[in-house]
Amino acid sequence: VRPEPQALPALAQQLHGAGVRRLVVVVPHTPSLLPMALQQGLASLDEAAVASIGFEQLVFMRMAQNDRRALGLDAPRRLARWMLSQLHWMVPQREQPVRAETVAKVAATLALQLAAASHATRVLPGAVLWQAAQQRDAVGTVQAWLEGALPSMPRHL
């Protein structure tokens, strides 16, 4: 399911009403547009509304994506956007987009590991997703993150 952000609270409420107790929400973002504090915390009122519903386990996965807003622009604006896009070299590698297949594998691993984790609302930052993508098996990274064993990564909200 790919709901718009404003539809997320209503969908989450329906899922909770249907008996869902664990929810993983993959949230795409453009790294250069989302401040670090919001990459590791709730980034909108919609996310806060979902967190207030009362899921036993709620995880927002921050997934970096490429900026696709250049589509449909005239030639000078596309050129300007391309020139500015070269600044992506300044974005740390751990905040660069990860392949969708890898995101799906990490999300599935996370969903399986949640059963043994303590009840909480968490935000998996893009840096942890990137770190898990570098491993052949993401289980160790996901488990360490859930246990709060990864340095400088928040465990709970």
N, CA, C and O atoms as a GROMACS GRO file, in nm:
protein
  628
    1VAL      N    1   0.085  -0.117   0.000
    1VAL     CA    2   0.000   0.000   0.000
    1VAL      C    3   0.089   0.123   0.000
    1VAL      O    4   0.191   0.126   0.069
    2ARG      N    5   0.051   0.224  -0.076
    2ARG     CA    6   0.130   0.346  -0.087
    2ARG      C    7   0.040   0.468  -0.062
    2ARG      O    8   0.008   0.541  -0.156
    3PRO      N    9   0.000   0.490   0.063
    3PRO     CA   10  -0.090   0.602   0.090
    3PRO      C   11  -0.017   0.736   0.089
    3PRO      O   12   0.104   0.742   0.111
    4GLU      N   13  -0.092   0.842   0.064
    4GLU     CA   14  -0.039   0.976   0.078
    4GLU      C   15  -0.020   1.001   0.228
    4GLU      O   16  -0.092   0.943   0.309
    5PRO      N   17   0.074   1.087   0.266
    5PRO     CA   18   0.101   1.110   0.408
    5PRO      C   19  -0.023   1.147   0.489
    5PRO      O   20  -0.039   1.100   0.602
    6GLN      N   21  -0.111   1.230   0.434
    6GLN     CA   22  -0.229   1.272   0.509
    6GLN      C   23  -0.330   1.158   0.527
    6GLN      O   24  -0.415   1.166   0.615
    7ALA      N   25  -0.322   1.052   0.446
    7ALA     CA   26  -0.412   0.937   0.457
    7ALA      C   27  -0.357   0.831   0.553
    7ALA      O   28  -0.428   0.738   0.590
    8LEU      N   29  -0.231   0.844   0.592
    8LEU     CA   30  -0.167   0.744   0.676
    8LEU      C   31  -0.237   0.725   0.811
    8LEU      O   32  -0.256   0.610   0.851
    9PRO      N   33  -0.274   0.830   0.884
    9PRO     CA   34  -0.340   0.808   1.014
    9PRO      C   35  -0.471   0.728   1.002
    9PRO      O   36  -0.497   0.641   1.085
   10ALA      N   37  -0.552   0.758   0.901
   10ALA     CA   38  -0.679   0.686   0.884
   10ALA      C   39  -0.653   0.539   0.851
   10ALA      O   40  -0.721   0.450   0.904
   11LEU      N   41  -0.556   0.512   0.764
   11LEU     CA   42  -0.522   0.375   0.730
   11LEU      C   43  -0.469   0.300   0.851
   11LEU      O   44  -0.506   0.186   0.876
   12ALA      N   45  -0.382   0.366   0.927
   12ALA     CA   46  -0.326   0.304   1.048
   12ALA      C   47  -0.437   0.275   1.149
   12ALA      O   48  -0.434   0.171   1.215
   13GLN      N   49  -0.532   0.365   1.162
   13GLN     CA   50  -0.646   0.344   1.254
   13GLN      C   51  -0.727   0.222   1.211
   13GLN      O   52  -0.768   0.143   1.295
   14GLN      N   53  -0.750   0.208   1.081
   14GLN     CA   54  -0.823   0.090   1.029
   14GLN      C   55  -0.746  -0.038   1.059
   14GLN      O   56  -0.804  -0.137   1.102
   15LEU      N   57  -0.614  -0.036   1.035
   15LEU     CA   58  -0.533  -0.154   1.062
   15LEU      C   59  -0.535  -0.189   1.210
   15LEU      O   60  -0.548  -0.306   1.245
   16HIS      N   61  -0.523  -0.090   1.296
   16HIS     CA   62  -0.525  -0.114   1.440
   16HIS      C   63  -0.661  -0.171   1.481
   16HIS      O   64  -0.668  -0.262   1.563
   17GLY      N   65  -0.768  -0.116   1.425
   17GLY     CA   66  -0.903  -0.166   1.453
   17GLY      C   67  -0.922  -0.309   1.407
   17GLY      O   68  -1.003  -0.383   1.464
   18ALA      N   69  -0.849  -0.349   1.303
   18ALA     CA   70  -0.859  -0.486   1.250
   18ALA      C   71  -0.769  -0.584   1.326
   18ALA      O   72  -0.765  -0.702   1.294
   19GLY      N   73  -0.697  -0.533   1.428
   19GLY     CA   74  -0.617  -0.622   1.510
   19GLY      C   75  -0.467  -0.619   1.485
   19GLY      O   76  -0.394  -0.696   1.546
   20VAL      N   77  -0.421  -0.533   1.398
   20VAL     CA   78  -0.277  -0.523   1.372
   20VAL      C   79  -0.211  -0.457   1.493
   20VAL      O   80  -0.255  -0.352   1.539
   21ARG      N   81  -0.106  -0.520   1.546
   21ARG     CA   82  -0.038  -0.466   1.663
   21ARG      C   83   0.105  -0.421   1.633
   21ARG      O   84   0.165  -0.347   1.712
   22ARG      N   85   0.161  -0.465   1.519
   22ARG     CA   86   0.295  -0.424   1.477
   22ARG      C   87   0.285  -0.365   1.338
   22ARG      O   88   0.224  -0.423   1.249
   23LEU      N   89   0.348  -0.247   1.320
   23LEU     CA   90   0.339  -0.180   1.191
   23LEU      C   91   0.475  -0.122   1.155
   23LEU      O   92   0.539  -0.055   1.236
   24VAL      N   93   0.518  -0.148   1.031
   24VAL     CA   94   0.642  -0.090   0.978
   24VAL      C   95   0.600   0.000   0.861
   24VAL      O   96   0.536  -0.046   0.766
   25VAL      N   97   0.636   0.128   0.869
   25VAL     CA   98   0.602   0.225   0.766
   25VAL      C   99   0.732   0.271   0.701
   25VAL      O  100   0.819   0.326   0.769
   26VAL      N  101   0.746   0.249   0.572
   26VAL     CA  102   0.865   0.293   0.498
   26VAL      C  103   0.836   0.432   0.443
   26VAL      O  104   0.743   0.452   0.364
   27VAL      N  105   0.917   0.529   0.487
   27VAL     CA  106   0.893   0.669   0.452
   27VAL      C  107   1.007   0.720   0.365
   27VAL      O  108   1.119   0.737   0.413
   28PRO      N  109   0.979   0.745   0.235
   28PRO     CA  110   1.085   0.801   0.150
   28PRO      C  111   1.106   0.949   0.182
   28PRO      O  112   1.011   1.020   0.216
   29HIS      N  113   1.228   0.994   0.171
   29HIS     CA  114   1.259   1.135   0.191
   29HIS      C  115   1.382   1.170   0.108
   29HIS      O  116   1.460   1.083   0.069
   30THR      N  117   1.398   1.298   0.081
   30THR     CA  118   1.516   1.348   0.011
   30THR      C  119   1.613   1.394   0.119
   30THR      O  120   1.583   1.490   0.190
   31PRO      N  121   1.729   1.329   0.133
   31PRO     CA  122   1.820   1.356   0.244
   31PRO      C  123   1.854   1.503   0.263
   31PRO      O  124   1.863   1.550   0.376
   32SER      N  125   1.873   1.575   0.155
   32SER     CA  126   1.915   1.714   0.168
   32SER      C  127   1.802   1.804   0.216
   32SER      O  128   1.827   1.917   0.258
   33LEU      N  129   1.678   1.755   0.211
   33LEU     CA  130   1.565   1.839   0.250
   33LEU      C  131   1.512   1.807   0.390
   33LEU      O  132   1.430   1.882   0.442
   34LEU      N  133   1.556   1.699   0.450
   34LEU     CA  134   1.506   1.660   0.581
   34LEU      C  135   1.618   1.675   0.683
   34LEU      O  136   1.717   1.602   0.677
   35PRO      N  137   1.604   1.768   0.778
   35PRO     CA  138   1.709   1.787   0.878
   35PRO      C  139   1.738   1.659   0.956
   35PRO      O  140   1.651   1.573   0.970
   36MET      N  141   1.861   1.648   1.008
   36MET     CA  142   1.903   1.527   1.079
   36MET      C  143   1.808   1.494   1.194
   36MET      O  144   1.777   1.377   1.216
   37ALA      N  145   1.763   1.593   1.268
   37ALA     CA  146   1.674   1.567   1.382
   37ALA      C  147   1.546   1.498   1.337
   37ALA      O  148   1.493   1.412   1.408
   38LEU      N  149   1.495   1.535   1.219
   38LEU     CA  150   1.373   1.473   1.170
   38LEU      C  151   1.399   1.338   1.104
   38LEU      O  152   1.307   1.256   1.093
   39GLN      N  153   1.521   1.313   1.060
   39GLN     CA  154   1.554   1.182   1.004
   39GLN      C  155   1.552   1.077   1.113
   39GLN      O  156   1.532   0.958   1.085
   40GLN      N  157   1.572   1.119   1.237
   40GLN     CA  158   1.578   1.024   1.348
   40GLN      C  159   1.458   1.036   1.442
   40GLN      O  160   1.455   0.971   1.547
   41GLY      N  161   1.360   1.118   1.407
   41GLY     CA  162   1.241   1.137   1.488
   41GLY      C  163   1.119   1.149   1.399
   41GLY      O  164   1.129   1.136   1.277
   42LEU      N  165   1.004   1.173   1.461
   42LEU     CA  166   0.882   1.188   1.383
   42LEU      C  167   0.891   1.318   1.302
   42LEU      O  168   0.922   1.424   1.357
   43ALA      N  169   0.864   1.308   1.172
   43ALA     CA  170   0.887   1.421   1.082
   43ALA      C  171   0.761   1.501   1.050
   43ALA      O  172   0.771   1.607   0.988
   44SER      N  173   0.643   1.454   1.090
   44SER     CA  174   0.522   1.527   1.056
   44SER      C  175   0.412   1.498   1.157
   44SER      O  176   0.422   1.407   1.239
   45LEU      N  177   0.309   1.578   1.149
   45LEU     CA  178   0.193   1.555   1.236
   45LEU      C  179   0.123   1.425   1.201
   45LEU      O  180   0.063   1.361   1.288
   46ASP      N  181   0.130   1.385   1.074
   46ASP     CA  182   0.070   1.258   1.032
   46ASP      C  183   0.139   1.141   1.101
   46ASP      O  184   0.073   1.048   1.148
   47GLU      N  185   0.272   1.146   1.108
   47GLU     CA  186   0.346   1.040   1.176
   47GLU      C  187   0.315   1.041   1.326
   47GLU      O  188   0.301   0.936   1.388
   48ALA      N  189   0.304   1.160   1.384
   48ALA     CA  190   0.270   1.170   1.526
   48ALA      C  191   0.130   1.115   1.553
   48ALA      O  192   0.107   1.052   1.656
   49ALA      N  193   0.036   1.137   1.461
   49ALA     CA  194  -0.099   1.083   1.476
   49ALA      C  195  -0.098   0.931   1.472
   49ALA      O  196  -0.169   0.866   1.549
   50VAL      N  197  -0.017   0.874   1.384
   50VAL     CA  198  -0.005   0.728   1.378
   50VAL      C  199   0.057   0.675   1.508
   50VAL      O  200   0.013   0.573   1.560
   51ALA      N  201   0.157   0.745   1.559
   51ALA     CA  202   0.223   0.701   1.682
   51ALA      C  203   0.128   0.705   1.801
   51ALA      O  204   0.143   0.628   1.895
   52SER      N  205   0.030   0.794   1.798
   52SER     CA  206  -0.064   0.806   1.910
   52SER      C  207  -0.173   0.700   1.909
   52SER      O  208  -0.250   0.691   2.005
   53ILE      N  209  -0.183   0.621   1.805
   53ILE     CA  210  -0.289   0.520   1.795
   53ILE      C  211  -0.272   0.409   1.897
   53ILE      O  212  -0.371   0.356   1.948
   54GLY      N  213  -0.149   0.373   1.928
   54GLY     CA  214  -0.127   0.271   2.031
   54GLY      C  215  -0.082   0.136   1.981
   54GLY      O  216  -0.115   0.034   2.042
   55PHE      N  217  -0.008   0.132   1.872
   55PHE     CA  218   0.048   0.005   1.826
   55PHE      C  219   0.151  -0.043   1.928
   55PHE      O  220   0.221   0.038   1.989
   56GLU      N  221   0.160  -0.175   1.947
   56GLU     CA  222   0.262  -0.230   2.036
   56GLU      C  223   0.401  -0.201   1.980
   56GLU      O  224   0.493  -0.164   2.054
   57GLN      N  225   0.416  -0.218   1.850
   57GLN     CA  226   0.541  -0.193   1.780
   57GLN      C  227   0.509  -0.105   1.660
   57GLN      O  228   0.425  -0.140   1.577
   58LEU      N  229   0.576   0.008   1.651
   58LEU     CA  230   0.559   0.096   1.536
   58LEU      C  231   0.698   0.142   1.495
   58LEU      O  232   0.772   0.198   1.576
   59VAL      N  233   0.732   0.120   1.368
   59VAL     CA  234   0.863   0.160   1.317
   59VAL      C  235   0.843   0.240   1.189
   59VAL      O  236   0.775   0.196   1.097
   60PHE      N  237   0.903   0.358   1.186
   60PHE     CA  238   0.910   0.438   1.065
   60PHE      C  239   1.051   0.419   1.009
   60PHE      O  240   1.149   0.456   1.074
   61MET      N  241   1.062   0.362   0.891
   61MET     CA  242   1.192   0.344   0.824
   61MET      C  243   1.214   0.462   0.733
   61MET      O  244   1.134   0.486   0.642
   62ARG      N  245   1.321   0.536   0.755
   62ARG     CA  246   1.356   0.648   0.667
   62ARG      C  247   1.436   0.594   0.550
   62ARG      O  248   1.544   0.538   0.568
   63MET      N  249   1.382   0.610   0.429
   63MET     CA  250   1.446   0.560   0.308
   63MET      C  251   1.480   0.678   0.220
   63MET      O  252   1.391   0.748   0.172
   64ALA      N  253   1.608   0.701   0.197
   64ALA     CA  254   1.650   0.811   0.109
   64ALA      C  255   1.606   0.782  -0.033
   64ALA      O  256   1.611   0.668  -0.079
   65GLN      N  257   1.562   0.886  -0.103
   65GLN     CA  258   1.525   0.871  -0.244
   65GLN      C  259   1.586   0.984  -0.323
   65GLN      O  260   1.626   1.087  -0.269
   66ASN      N  261   1.594   0.963  -0.451
   66ASN     CA  262   1.645   1.068  -0.540
   66ASN      C  263   1.538   1.175  -0.558
   66ASN      O  264   1.419   1.145  -0.551
   67ASP      N  265   1.580   1.296  -0.581
   67ASP     CA  266   1.489   1.407  -0.605
   67ASP      C  267   1.443   1.401  -0.750
   67ASP      O  268   1.523   1.421  -0.841
   68ARG      N  269   1.316   1.374  -0.772
   68ARG     CA  270   1.261   1.358  -0.907
   68ARG      C  271   1.177   1.478  -0.950
   68ARG      O  272   1.100   1.468  -1.045
   69ARG      N  273   1.191   1.591  -0.884
   69ARG     CA  274   1.106   1.706  -0.913
   69ARG      C  275   1.142   1.775  -1.043
   69ARG      O  276   1.071   1.868  -1.082
   70ALA      N  277   1.247   1.735  -1.112
   70ALA     CA  278   1.288   1.802  -1.235
   70ALA      C  279   1.201   1.763  -1.355
   70ALA      O  280   1.205   1.829  -1.458
   71LEU      N  281   1.123   1.658  -1.342
   71LEU     CA  282   1.039   1.615  -1.453
   71LEU      C  283   0.938   1.724  -1.486
   71LEU      O  284   0.874   1.778  -1.396
   72GLY      N  285   0.923   1.756  -1.613
   72GLY     CA  286   0.826   1.854  -1.657
   72GLY      C  287   0.874   1.998  -1.654
   72GLY      O  288   0.796   2.089  -1.683
   73LEU      N  289   0.999   2.021  -1.619
   73LEU     CA  290   1.052   2.157  -1.617
   73LEU      C  291   1.108   2.193  -1.754
   73LEU      O  292   1.143   2.106  -1.833
   74ASP      N  293   1.115   2.323  -1.782
   74ASP     CA  294   1.174   2.367  -1.908
   74ASP      C  295   1.326   2.348  -1.902
   74ASP      O  296   1.382   2.322  -1.796
   75ALA      N  297   1.392   2.361  -2.019
   75ALA     CA  298   1.535   2.330  -2.030
   75ALA      C  299   1.624   2.410  -1.934
   75ALA      O  300   1.711   2.350  -1.871
   76PRO      N  301   1.609   2.543  -1.920
   76PRO     CA  302   1.697   2.615  -1.827
   76PRO      C  303   1.681   2.569  -1.681
   76PRO      O  304   1.778   2.561  -1.607
   77ARG      N  305   1.559   2.541  -1.642
   77ARG     CA  306   1.536   2.495  -1.504
   77ARG      C  307   1.591   2.354  -1.484
   77ARG      O  308   1.644   2.323  -1.377
   78ARG      N  309   1.579   2.268  -1.585
   78ARG     CA  310   1.638   2.135  -1.574
   78ARG      C  311   1.789   2.145  -1.561
   78ARG      O  312   1.850   2.074  -1.482
   79LEU      N  313   1.850   2.235  -1.642
   79LEU     CA  314   1.994   2.254  -1.634
   79LEU      C  315   2.034   2.304  -1.495
   79LEU      O  316   2.131   2.255  -1.438
   80ALA      N  317   1.961   2.399  -1.443
   80ALA     CA  318   1.991   2.450  -1.309
   80ALA      C  319   1.976   2.340  -1.204
   80ALA      O  320   2.060   2.328  -1.116
   81ARG      N  321   1.870   2.260  -1.214
   81ARG     CA  322   1.850   2.150  -1.118
   81ARG      C  323   1.963   2.049  -1.130
   81ARG      O  324   2.012   1.997  -1.029
   82TRP      N  325   2.007   2.020  -1.255
   82TRP     CA  326   2.117   1.926  -1.273
   82TRP      C  327   2.244   1.979  -1.209
   82TRP      O  328   2.317   1.906  -1.142
   83MET      N  329   2.271   2.109  -1.230
   83MET     CA  330   2.392   2.168  -1.172
   83MET      C  331   2.388   2.160  -1.019
   83MET      O  332   2.488   2.129  -0.955
   84LEU      N  333   2.272   2.188  -0.962
   84LEU     CA  334   2.260   2.179  -0.817
   84LEU      C  335   2.265   2.034  -0.769
   84LEU      O  336   2.310   2.007  -0.658
   85SER      N  337   2.220   1.942  -0.854
   85SER     CA  338   2.222   1.801  -0.813
   85SER      C  339   2.363   1.748  -0.796
   85SER      O  340   2.384   1.646  -0.731
   86GLN      N  341   2.460   1.817  -0.856
   86GLN     CA  342   2.598   1.773  -0.841
   86GLN      C  343   2.644   1.786  -0.696
   86GLN      O  344   2.747   1.730  -0.658
   87LEU      N  345   2.569   1.860  -0.618
   87LEU     CA  346   2.601   1.872  -0.475
   87LEU      C  347   2.575   1.741  -0.400
   87LEU      O  348   2.611   1.728  -0.283
   88HIS      N  349   2.513   1.644  -0.470
   88HIS     CA  350   2.488   1.516  -0.402
   88HIS      C  351   2.619   1.451  -0.356
   88HIS      O  352   2.619   1.365  -0.268
   89TRP      N  353   2.729   1.493  -0.415
   89TRP     CA  354   2.859   1.440  -0.371
   89TRP      C  355   2.888   1.484  -0.228
   89TRP      O  356   2.971   1.425  -0.160
   90MET      N  357   2.819   1.588  -0.183
   90MET     CA  358   2.841   1.638  -0.047
   90MET      C  359   2.756   1.564   0.055
   90MET      O  360   2.777   1.577   0.176
   91VAL      N  361   2.658   1.485   0.008
   91VAL     CA  362   2.574   1.406   0.098
   91VAL      C  363   2.653   1.281   0.137
   91VAL      O  364   2.699   1.208   0.049
   92PRO      N  365   2.668   1.254   0.267
   92PRO     CA  366   2.744   1.136   0.308
   92PRO      C  367   2.689   1.008   0.244
   92PRO      O  368   2.568   0.996   0.222
   93GLN      N  369   2.777   0.916   0.215
   93GLN     CA  370   2.737   0.793   0.147
   93GLN      C  371   2.629   0.718   0.224
   93GLN      O  372   2.540   0.658   0.164
   94ARG      N  373   2.636   0.721   0.360
   94ARG     CA  374   2.538   0.649   0.440
   94ARG      C  375   2.398   0.709   0.429
   94ARG      O  376   2.301   0.649   0.475
   95GLU      N  377   2.386   0.829   0.369
   95GLU     CA  378   2.256   0.893   0.350
   95GLU      C  379   2.210   0.888   0.205
   95GLU      O  380   2.109   0.948   0.170
   96GLN      N  381   2.284   0.816   0.120
   96GLN     CA  382   2.248   0.802  -0.021
   96GLN      C  383   2.136   0.698  -0.033
   96GLN      O  384   2.121   0.612   0.054
   97PRO      N  385   2.057   0.704  -0.140
   97PRO     CA  386   1.949   0.608  -0.160
   97PRO      C  387   2.000   0.464  -0.168
   97PRO      O  388   2.109   0.437  -0.218
   98VAL      N  389   1.918   0.373  -0.118
   98VAL     CA  390   1.945   0.229  -0.119
   98VAL      C  391   1.846   0.166  -0.215
   98VAL      O  392   1.732   0.213  -0.226
   99ARG      N  393   1.886   0.062  -0.285
   99ARG     CA  394   1.798  -0.005  -0.381
   99ARG      C  395   1.670  -0.054  -0.314
   99ARG      O  396   1.672  -0.097  -0.198
  100ALA      N  397   1.559  -0.047  -0.388
  100ALA     CA  398   1.429  -0.086  -0.334
  100ALA      C  399   1.429  -0.231  -0.285
  100ALA      O  400   1.366  -0.263  -0.184
  101GLU      N  401   1.498  -0.318  -0.355
  101GLU     CA  402   1.506  -0.459  -0.316
  101GLU      C  403   1.570  -0.472  -0.178
  101GLU      O  404   1.526  -0.552  -0.095
  102THR      N  405   1.673  -0.393  -0.153
  102THR     CA  406   1.741  -0.396  -0.024
  102THR      C  407   1.651  -0.340   0.085
  102THR      O  408   1.648  -0.394   0.196
  103VAL      N  409   1.578  -0.233   0.055
  103VAL     CA  410   1.484  -0.177   0.152
  103VAL      C  411   1.381  -0.282   0.191
  103VAL      O  412   1.348  -0.296   0.309
  104ALA      N  413   1.330  -0.355   0.093
  104ALA     CA  414   1.230  -0.459   0.120
  104ALA      C  415   1.288  -0.570   0.208
  104ALA      O  416   1.221  -0.618   0.300
  105LYS      N  417   1.413  -0.610   0.183
  105LYS     CA  418   1.475  -0.714   0.265
  105LYS      C  419   1.494  -0.667   0.409
  105LYS      O  420   1.470  -0.743   0.503
  106VAL      N  421   1.538  -0.543   0.426
  106VAL     CA  422   1.558  -0.490   0.561
  106VAL      C  423   1.423  -0.477   0.632
  106VAL      O  424   1.412  -0.508   0.750
  107ALA      N  425   1.320  -0.430   0.560
  107ALA     CA  426   1.186  -0.418   0.620
  107ALA      C  427   1.133  -0.554   0.664
  107ALA      O  428   1.075  -0.566   0.772
  108ALA      N  429   1.153  -0.657   0.581
  108ALA     CA  430   1.108  -0.792   0.618
  108ALA      C  431   1.185  -0.844   0.739
  108ALA      O  432   1.127  -0.905   0.829
  109THR      N  433   1.316  -0.820   0.740
  109THR     CA  434   1.398  -0.862   0.854
  109THR      C  435   1.351  -0.790   0.981
  109THR      O  436   1.339  -0.852   1.087
  110LEU      N  437   1.326  -0.662   0.968
  110LEU     CA  438   1.279  -0.583   1.082
  110LEU      C  439   1.145  -0.635   1.133
  110LEU      O  440   1.126  -0.649   1.254
  111ALA      N  441   1.053  -0.663   1.043
  111ALA     CA  442   0.921  -0.714   1.082
  111ALA      C  443   0.933  -0.845   1.160
  111ALA      O  444   0.861  -0.866   1.257
  112LEU      N  445   1.024  -0.932   1.118
  112LEU     CA  446   1.044  -1.058   1.189
  112LEU      C  447   1.108  -1.039   1.326
  112LEU      O  448   1.075  -1.111   1.421
  113GLN      N  449   1.199  -0.943   1.337
  113GLN     CA  450   1.270  -0.919   1.462
  113GLN      C  451   1.184  -0.845   1.565
  113GLN      O  452   1.213  -0.851   1.684
  114LEU      N  453   1.079  -0.777   1.522
  114LEU     CA  454   0.997  -0.698   1.614
  114LEU      C  455   0.928  -0.783   1.721
  114LEU      O  456   0.904  -0.736   1.832
  115ALA      N  457   0.897  -0.907   1.688
  115ALA     CA  458   0.827  -0.993   1.783
  115ALA      C  459   0.905  -1.008   1.914
  115ALA      O  460   0.844  -1.021   2.021
  116ALA      N  461   1.037  -1.008   1.907
  116ALA     CA  462   1.120  -1.026   2.026
  116ALA      C  463   1.163  -0.895   2.090
  116ALA      O  464   1.226  -0.896   2.196
  117ALA      N  465   1.132  -0.782   2.028
  117ALA     CA  466   1.175  -0.652   2.078
  117ALA      C  467   1.074  -0.596   2.178
  117ALA      O  468   0.959  -0.638   2.183
  118SER      N  469   1.122  -0.501   2.258
  118SER     CA  470   1.032  -0.436   2.354
  118SER      C  471   0.933  -0.346   2.280
  118SER      O  472   0.960  -0.301   2.169
  119HIS      N  473   0.819  -0.322   2.343
  119HIS     CA  474   0.716  -0.239   2.283
  119HIS      C  475   0.764  -0.095   2.278
  119HIS      O  476   0.810  -0.041   2.378
  120ALA      N  477   0.752  -0.033   2.161
  120ALA     CA  478   0.797   0.106   2.145
  120ALA      C  479   0.759   0.157   2.008
  120ALA      O  480   0.723   0.081   1.919
  121THR      N  481   0.769   0.289   1.994
  121THR     CA  482   0.763   0.355   1.864
  121THR      C  483   0.905   0.393   1.831
  121THR      O  484   0.973   0.457   1.912
  122ARG      N  485   0.952   0.354   1.711
  122ARG     CA  486   1.091   0.377   1.674
  122ARG      C  487   1.098   0.440   1.536
  122ARG      O  488   1.005   0.430   1.456
  123VAL      N  489   1.210   0.505   1.508
  123VAL     CA  490   1.238   0.557   1.375
  123VAL      C  491   1.374   0.501   1.334
  123VAL      O  492   1.476   0.530   1.398
  124LEU      N  493   1.374   0.420   1.228
  124LEU     CA  494   1.499   0.365   1.176
  124LEU      C  495   1.554   0.466   1.076
  124LEU      O  496   1.499   0.480   0.966
  125PRO      N  497   1.662   0.536   1.113
  125PRO     CA  498   1.717   0.638   1.021
  125PRO      C  499   1.777   0.574   0.897
  125PRO      O  500   1.813   0.456   0.896
  126GLY      N  501   1.788   0.655   0.793
  126GLY     CA  502   1.847   0.609   0.667
  126GLY      C  503   1.988   0.556   0.684
  126GLY      O  504   2.029   0.466   0.610
  127ALA      N  505   2.064   0.611   0.779
  127ALA     CA  506   2.201   0.564   0.802
  127ALA      C  507   2.204   0.419   0.848
  127ALA      O  508   2.294   0.344   0.810
  128VAL      N  509   2.107   0.380   0.930
  128VAL     CA  510   2.101   0.239   0.976
  128VAL      C  511   2.057   0.150   0.861
  128VAL      O  512   2.107   0.038   0.846
  129LEU      N  513   1.964   0.198   0.780
  129LEU     CA  514   1.921   0.122   0.663
  129LEU      C  515   2.041   0.100   0.570
  129LEU      O  516   2.061  -0.010   0.520
  130TRP      N  517   2.119   0.206   0.548
  130TRP     CA  518   2.238   0.194   0.464
  130TRP      C  519   2.336   0.095   0.523
  130TRP      O  520   2.393   0.012   0.451
  131GLN      N  521   2.357   0.101   0.655
  131GLN     CA  522   2.450   0.010   0.721
  131GLN      C  523   2.402  -0.134   0.706
  131GLN      O  524   2.482  -0.224   0.681
  132ALA      N  525   2.272  -0.158   0.721
  132ALA     CA  526   2.217  -0.293   0.704
  132ALA      C  527   2.232  -0.339   0.560
  132ALA      O  528   2.252  -0.458   0.535
  133ALA      N  529   2.222  -0.247   0.465
  133ALA     CA  530   2.236  -0.283   0.323
  133ALA      C  531   2.377  -0.326   0.289
  133ALA      O  532   2.397  -0.398   0.191
  134GLN      N  533   2.476  -0.284   0.368
  134GLN     CA  534   2.615  -0.320   0.341
  134GLN      C  535   2.647  -0.462   0.386
  134GLN      O  536   2.750  -0.518   0.347
  135GLN      N  537   2.560  -0.521   0.467
  135GLN     CA  538   2.583  -0.655   0.519
  135GLN      C  539   2.520  -0.758   0.426
  135GLN      O  540   2.420  -0.731   0.358
  136ARG      N  541   2.579  -0.875   0.424
  136ARG     CA  542   2.520  -0.984   0.345
  136ARG      C  543   2.386  -1.025   0.406
  136ARG      O  544   2.292  -1.059   0.333
  137ASP      N  545   2.378  -1.022   0.538
  137ASP     CA  546   2.256  -1.056   0.611
  137ASP      C  547   2.228  -0.941   0.707
  137ASP      O  548   2.309  -0.913   0.795
  138ALA      N  549   2.115  -0.877   0.693
  138ALA     CA  550   2.083  -0.758   0.772
  138ALA      C  551   2.038  -0.790   0.914
  138ALA      O  552   2.018  -0.697   0.993
  139VAL      N  553   2.022  -0.916   0.949
  139VAL     CA  554   1.969  -0.954   1.080
  139VAL      C  555   2.052  -0.895   1.193
  139VAL      O  556   1.995  -0.841   1.288
  140GLY      N  557   2.183  -0.904   1.185
  140GLY     CA  558   2.269  -0.854   1.293
  140GLY      C  559   2.255  -0.704   1.314
  140GLY      O  560   2.246  -0.658   1.428
  141THR      N  561   2.252  -0.629   1.206
  141THR     CA  562   2.239  -0.483   1.216
  141THR      C  563   2.103  -0.446   1.272
  141THR      O  564   2.093  -0.360   1.360
  142VAL      N  565   1.997  -0.508   1.222
  142VAL     CA  566   1.862  -0.477   1.268
  142VAL      C  567   1.847  -0.514   1.415
  142VAL      O  568   1.790  -0.438   1.493
  143GLN      N  569   1.898  -0.630   1.454
  143GLN     CA  570   1.888  -0.674   1.593
  143GLN      C  571   1.967  -0.579   1.684
  143GLN      O  572   1.920  -0.543   1.791
  144ALA      N  573   2.086  -0.539   1.642
  144ALA     CA  574   2.166  -0.446   1.723
  144ALA      C  575   2.093  -0.312   1.736
  144ALA      O  576   2.095  -0.252   1.844
  145TRP      N  577   2.030  -0.265   1.630
  145TRP     CA  578   1.956  -0.139   1.637
  145TRP      C  579   1.838  -0.150   1.732
  145TRP      O  580   1.814  -0.060   1.813
  146LEU      N  581   1.764  -0.261   1.724
  146LEU     CA  582   1.650  -0.280   1.813
  146LEU      C  583   1.692  -0.287   1.960
  146LEU      O  584   1.617  -0.245   2.049
  147GLU      N  585   1.811  -0.339   1.984
  147GLU     CA  586   1.862  -0.349   2.121
  147GLU      C  587   1.930  -0.221   2.167
  147GLU      O  588   1.973  -0.212   2.282
  148GLY      N  589   1.942  -0.122   2.078
  148GLY     CA  590   2.006   0.003   2.114
  148GLY      C  591   2.157  -0.006   2.116
  148GLY      O  592   2.222   0.077   2.179
  149ALA      N  593   2.213  -0.107   2.049
  149ALA     CA  594   2.358  -0.130   2.054
  149ALA      C  595   2.435  -0.054   1.946
  149ALA      O  596   2.558  -0.057   1.946
  150LEU      N  597   2.366   0.013   1.855
  150LEU     CA  598   2.438   0.089   1.753
  150LEU      C  599   2.469   0.228   1.808
  150LEU      O  600   2.378   0.297   1.854
  151PRO      N  601   2.594   0.270   1.804
  151PRO     CA  602   2.630   0.401   1.858
  151PRO      C  603   2.565   0.515   1.782
  151PRO      O  604   2.550   0.508   1.660
  152SER      N  605   2.528   0.618   1.853
  152SER     CA  606   2.469   0.742   1.802
  152SER      C  607   2.340   0.721   1.725
  152SER      O  608   2.301   0.806   1.645
  153MET      N  609   2.274   0.611   1.748
  153MET     CA  610   2.145   0.589   1.686
  153MET      C  611   2.040   0.580   1.796
  153MET      O  612   2.056   0.500   1.888
  154PRO      N  613   1.933   0.661   1.791
  154PRO     CA  614   1.833   0.657   1.896
  154PRO      C  615   1.759   0.524   1.894
  154PRO      O  616   1.732   0.469   1.788
  155ARG      N  617   1.727   0.475   2.010
  155ARG     CA  618   1.657   0.347   2.021
  155ARG      C  619   1.506   0.365   2.016
  155ARG      O  620   1.438   0.298   1.939
  156HIS      N  621   1.454   0.454   2.097
  156HIS     CA  622   1.309   0.477   2.104
  156HIS      C  623   1.280   0.625   2.094
  156HIS      O  624   1.368   0.709   2.109
  157LEU      N  625   1.153   0.654   2.069
  157LEU     CA  626   1.106   0.793   2.077
  157LEU      C  627   1.046   0.814   2.213
  157LEU      O  628   0.999   0.923   2.244
   0.00000   0.00000   0.00000
